[in-house]
Amino acid sequence: MIQIQKQYGGIWIDKKTSRCLQITFENDSYVMITDWTAKYQSRASGDVYKAFIKNARLVMPEDKEHHAPYSEITVEKNKLVYRTKPNGILKSSTWDKQIFTRKK
């Protein structure tokens, strides 16, 4: 668990879009992710999501009520990879992918 906290914890930034993610650990089964776009809003006004820890990945199940797609977050080569599976009528076979680097 300590390794997963070191791997995922902290603030991550996609410099192309100025999208930021802050990952904090609540307990051994889930984390809270604060998601905001630094160019347009502050961290305090960002969206907050719960992600579950499964097989060293962070998983956010699909939420049909809030129209949120299934998403997975992994760390590969010191980059955070945020993959989202498209939902709705026009599901494609490819996942959306966004790459973040850790804020220094």
N, C-alpha and C positions, 0 to 999 in steps of 0.2 A: 504494500500500500504506500509506503514511503517513496518507493521508486516512481509510482504512478503520480503521486503529488509533485515530485520534482519534475517529472516529464511534462505534465499538463498545467500545473499551477502558474498563475500570474496573468499578465496582460499580453495579448497577441494582437498584431496590427497587420492589415493588408494595406500596404502603402499606396497601391494603385487606386483603391476606392476609399481610403481613410476609415474603413470599417475596423472596429476594435472589439475584441472579446476579452473579458476578464473571467477567469475560471477560478472558483474558490471551492474548497472541499467542505461539505457539510457533515458527512459521515463516511463510512466504508462502502456505502452502496450508491450514493449519488453526489453530483456536484451541481453548483449553481453557475450559470453562464449569463453574464451581463453583456448585452450586445448593443453597440451604439456606433454611430458614424461621427467621428470627431469633427469633421468639417461642418456638420449641421446641428449637432446636439452635444450635451454634456453626458458624462457617464451616469449621472443621477437620473437623467430622463430616458435612459436606454431600456430596452426590453430585457426581461429576465426569464430564463428557461431552466428547467431541471433536466439534467442528463444522467443516465444510469451508467455505472461502470460495469462493462461486460467484456471479458477476455481482453483486458488491457486497452479497451476502446471506450469512448464515451458515446452512448447511444441515446437518441431522442426519438421515441416512438411517434408514429403519425398521430396527430390529434385532429380528427375530422371536425370537431366542434369549432376549433379556432383556425382551421384550414392550414395547419402546420404539417409539412411533409416529414417523412422518416429521414433522419439524418444520423451520420456517424462522424466522429472526430478521431483522428489518429495523429501521432507524431512520427514523421519520417524524415530522417537526415536533418534533425533540428528544425524542421518546419512543421507547423500545424496544418493538417489537411482536413478541411471541412467539406464533406460530401453530402449532398442532398439528393434524395430520390424523388424525381418528379411525381406529382400526384394529379388527380383529376382525369378528365376524359382523354386528354392527349398525352398519355404516358409514353415516354420514349425509353429506349433501352439503355441510354447513357445517363450517368449521374452528373449533376452540376457539381463543380469542384472549385473551391477557393483556397488559396494558400496564404498563410499568415506567418510572420516572423515574431519572435519574442521581443517585447519592448526591453530596451537596455536601461 
